[in-house]
Every structure is written in C-alpha cells, then in structure tokens.
C-alpha cells in the first residue's frame, strides 16, 4: 500500500534507518500500481486494443502502453503538478496557492504554459506512441488519464491536441462497491487522485 503513503512520511521512515547496506527497512512508492486499478475497471474493454495509460501526479508522470492487456512499454518523467504551479507562479508573479487556483479555473486559458512545461513529456510520449504503432502494426487512438493533474481543465485538451488521440478520464472506483459517504465531500469527483493507491490495494488483495 506504499502508494497511499505521503512522500514526507516515506522519507521519515527511511531516515529512521540510515545505516546499510542492507538497510533494515526500505520503502518504494508504487508509481505504476495505477495499471492494476485500470485493468480492474476497464481491462475487459481493451482486450483487443492497444491503449495508452497516463498517470499524472504531483511530482512525476508515468505512461504505460498496453497491447491486448499486456504491458508493451513503460515510461516515467519528472513532470507534474508542482512544476506546473511553479511555472504559472513565475510567469504571473503569484504565489503557489493562487497558481493552483488559476490552473483549475476553466475560464483562464493557460494552454501555452501547460505546453511549455509538458513539452518534454509530450515529446517522449509521442515518440513512444509512434514506436508502438510502427513496430506492432497498430494504432493507439485512446489515452486513458488519471492522477490529480488530469483534473486540470486544459490539461486533457493539450494532451489530445498534441498526441492526436482521444483522451478518456476514468474512475478507479468505477468497478468497486463502496459506500459513497466514505468519500469526503471535498473530494467528490476527484477519485482519480487515488488510482495508484487503489491499484496497490487491489494488488495486495489479489496476492493474498
């Protein structure tokens, strides 16, 4: 369940055991566990397709290409919500909190800022998409997105325009029975933030 642990807590735990190797304890964040959540939710729909999954978080973004449910290519890039806020804050001379509000406001078009920050990641993703299509004789027409950054109103539009693909937001709770009141009101509609944590939990249950 490491994906559900805040980074500060992970660093605290690791600092308790500075000696090694081997260290008495280690913690690795499950950055790719969102794939398990996706397969649980949408795996049956993609058994005959090649699709791309993008998980965009606070500090990094991951992408995975699935060919008929099997992992074909994986990538990671150190670009996320924190970098986007820093760019907006620097360009507009505002603080981090206001920069976050600006990014979340659909009435303010920050597409050019998003492109500036996302360009290296989009280039890597585009090259990977071309590689998969060329070497596996297929077409990747769907990109499923998750993570907190995917909630930004203009982010998905930039992704779709730059990659010439249909961008689909998916709900990691879509195939899970749960009591709606368990999700706090301030997180309503934001379950995509927990895709990695849900995937880690599902993986744990499947292995037990």
C-alpha positions in Angstrom: 0.0 0.0 0.0 3.1 2.3 -0.3 1.3 4.4 -3.0 -1.0 5.7 -0.3 1.8 6.9 2.0 2.7 10.7 1.6 6.3 11.3 0.5 7.2 13.1 3.7 6.2 10.0 5.7 8.3 7.8 3.5 11.3 10.0 3.9 10.8 10.0 7.7 10.6 6.2 7.8 13.8 5.9 5.7 15.7 8.3 7.9 15.0 6.1 10.9 17.3 3.5 9.3 20.2 5.4 7.7 22.7 2.5 8.0 23.3 -0.1 5.4 23.5 -1.9 3.1 21.4 -3.7 3.5 19.2 -1.2 5.3 16.8 -2.7 8.0 13.9 -1.2 6.1 13.2 0.3 2.7 10.1 1.8 1.1 9.4 2.1 -2.7 6.5 4.1 -4.0 4.3 2.1 -6.3 4.2 4.5 -9.1 2.8 2.0 -11.6 0.2 0.4 -9.5 -2.5 2.5 -11.2 -2.3 -0.1 -14.0 -3.9 -2.7 -11.7 -6.7 -0.3 -11.0 -7.2 0.3 -14.7 -7.3 -3.3 -15.6 -9.8 -4.0 -12.8 -12.0 -1.2 -14.1 -11.6 -1.3 -17.9 -9.5 -4.3 -18.7 -12.3 -6.2 -20.3 -13.0 -3.3 -22.7 -9.4 -3.3 -24.0 -8.6 -6.9 -24.6 -8.4 -6.4 -28.3 -6.9 -2.9 -28.4 -3.6 -1.1 -27.9 -4.1 1.8 -25.4 -2.0 4.2 -23.5 -2.4 5.0 -19.8 -1.1 8.2 -18.3 -0.9 8.8 -14.6 0.0 12.5 -13.9 0.8 13.2 -10.3 2.3 15.9 -8.1 6.0 15.3 -8.8 6.1 12.8 -11.7 4.1 11.3 -14.6 4.1 7.7 -15.8 2.8 6.3 -19.0 2.1 2.7 -20.0 1.2 1.2 -23.3 -1.0 -1.9 -23.1 -1.3 -4.3 -26.0 -4.3 -6.6 -25.5 -4.0 -6.2 -21.8 -0.2 -6.8 -21.7 2.4 -4.2 -20.9 4.3 -3.2 -24.1 6.2 -0.1 -23.0 6.6 1.9 -19.8 8.0 5.4 -19.2 8.4 7.9 -16.4 9.1 11.7 -16.5 9.8 14.1 -13.7 7.0 16.4 -14.5 3.8 17.0 -12.5 1.5 19.4 -10.8 4.3 21.1 -8.7 6.2 22.0 -11.8 3.0 23.4 -13.5 2.3 25.6 -10.4 5.9 26.9 -10.3 5.7 27.9 -14.0 2.4 29.7 -13.5 3.6 31.4 -10.3 6.8 32.6 -12.0 5.1 33.8 -15.2 2.3 35.7 -13.4 4.1 36.7 -10.2 1.7 35.0 -7.9 2.1 32.6 -5.0 1.7 28.8 -5.2 -1.8 28.7 -3.9 -3.1 31.2 -6.4 -1.2 29.5 -9.2 -3.1 26.3 -8.3 -6.4 28.2 -8.5 -5.6 29.6 -11.9 -4.7 26.2 -13.3 -8.1 24.9 -12.0 -10.1 27.7 -13.5 -11.5 26.8 -16.9 -12.2 30.5 -17.7 -8.4 31.3 -17.7 -6.6 29.8 -20.7 -3.2 28.6 -19.6 -2.7 26.2 -22.5 0.6 27.9 -23.6 2.0 27.5 -20.1 0.9 23.8 -20.0 2.6 23.2 -23.3 5.8 24.8 -22.1 6.0 22.5 -19.1 4.6 19.4 -20.7 6.6 19.6 -24.0 9.5 17.3 -23.0 7.0 14.7 -21.6 4.7 15.0 -24.6 7.7 14.6 -26.9 8.7 11.4 -25.1 5.2 10.1 -25.1 4.7 10.9 -28.8 7.9 9.1 -29.8 6.8 6.1 -27.7 3.4 6.1 -29.3 5.0 6.2 -32.8 7.3 3.4 -31.9 4.5 1.2 -30.7 2.4 1.9 -33.7 5.2 1.3 -36.1 6.7 -1.9 -34.6 3.5 -3.6 -33.5 1.5 -2.6 -36.6 -1.3 -0.9 -34.7 -2.9 2.4 -33.9 -3.1 3.9 -30.5 -6.3 6.0 -30.6 -7.2 6.1 -26.9 -5.2 7.6 -24.0 -6.7 6.9 -20.5 -5.7 9.6 -18.0 -5.6 9.6 -14.2 -3.9 11.4 -11.3 -4.5 14.8 -9.8 -3.1 16.7 -12.7 -5.7 15.1 -15.1 -8.4 17.1 -13.3 -6.9 20.4 -14.6 -9.4 21.6 -17.3 -7.0 22.5 -20.1 -4.5 19.6 -19.5 -6.5 16.9 -21.3 -7.2 19.3 -24.2 -3.4 19.9 -24.6 -2.8 16.1 -24.5 -5.3 15.4 -27.1 -4.2 18.1 -29.5 -0.5 17.3 -29.2 -0.9 13.5 -29.5 -3.8 13.3 -31.9 -5.7 10.9 -29.7 -8.9 10.6 -27.8 -8.3 11.4 -24.1 -10.5 9.5 -21.7 -10.7 10.2 -18.0 -11.5 7.0 -15.9 -12.7 6.4 -12.4 -10.7 3.9 -10.4 -13.7 3.3 -8.2 -15.9 2.5 -11.2 -15.9 -1.2 -10.7 -15.7 -1.2 -6.9 -18.6 -1.3 -4.5 -18.3 1.2 -1.7 -20.4 3.5 0.4 -20.4 7.0 -1.3 -20.4 8.7 2.1 -16.9 7.2 2.8 -15.5 9.7 0.2 -15.3 13.2 1.8 -17.5 15.8 0.2 -14.4 18.0 -0.7 -13.0 15.0 -2.8 -16.2 14.4 -4.7 -15.4 13.8 -8.4 -11.6 13.5 -7.5 -11.3 9.8 -7.1 -8.8 9.7 -10.0 -6.2 11.0 -7.4 -6.3 7.6 -5.8 -5.8 5.4 -8.8 -2.3 4.3 -7.7 -3.4 3.7 -4.1 -6.4 1.7 -5.3 -4.3 -0.3 -7.6 -1.8 -1.1 -4.9 -4.7 -2.2 -2.6 -6.2 -4.4 -5.4 -2.8 -5.9 -6.0 -2.5 -6.8 -2.3 -5.9 -8.4 -2.2 -5.2 -10.5 -5.4 -1.9 -11.8 -3.9 -3.4 -12.6 -0.5 
